[in-house]
């Protein structure tokens, strides 16, 4: 099928490209889990090339700071509600629990963006954000169960405090 020559190994016939390829590999391809090589200083072309900013994203861009501040400011009077009016308001309890979860989600998302950047870690960044989203969904279900089966977060904290 192949002949050896001094220059290189060449196929004898042009039908070699018709050989069947193996589609099933038992060795896993782990190359997608490696870090993406970065040029020094992350200079892609030359120093004199124009800067290409990333595509704008409303949630991961400059607006996530504004959203997080609005959530934090909204939570301040909700924290004081059980001390002033008692724990008998399930709507206030549910809103406070949901806003706390969203506040925590935004904080962890900022940590992922800062410490696991997409341009360096690639697939690890996607896995971390998907794991965070899954955890947030499970926690949202936990808030639902807490609000429907018992008297909510404020009553849970009150019973733990009294114990």
Secondary structure, DSSP 8 states (H G I E B T S, - for coil): -EE--SS--EESSGGGGGS------SS---GGGS-----GGG--S-TTS--------TTTSTHHHHHHHHHHHHHHHHHHHHHHH-S--HHHHHHHHHHHHHHHHHHHHHHHHHHS-HHHHTHHHHHHHHHHHHHHHHHHHHHHHHHHHSS-HHHHHHHHHH-
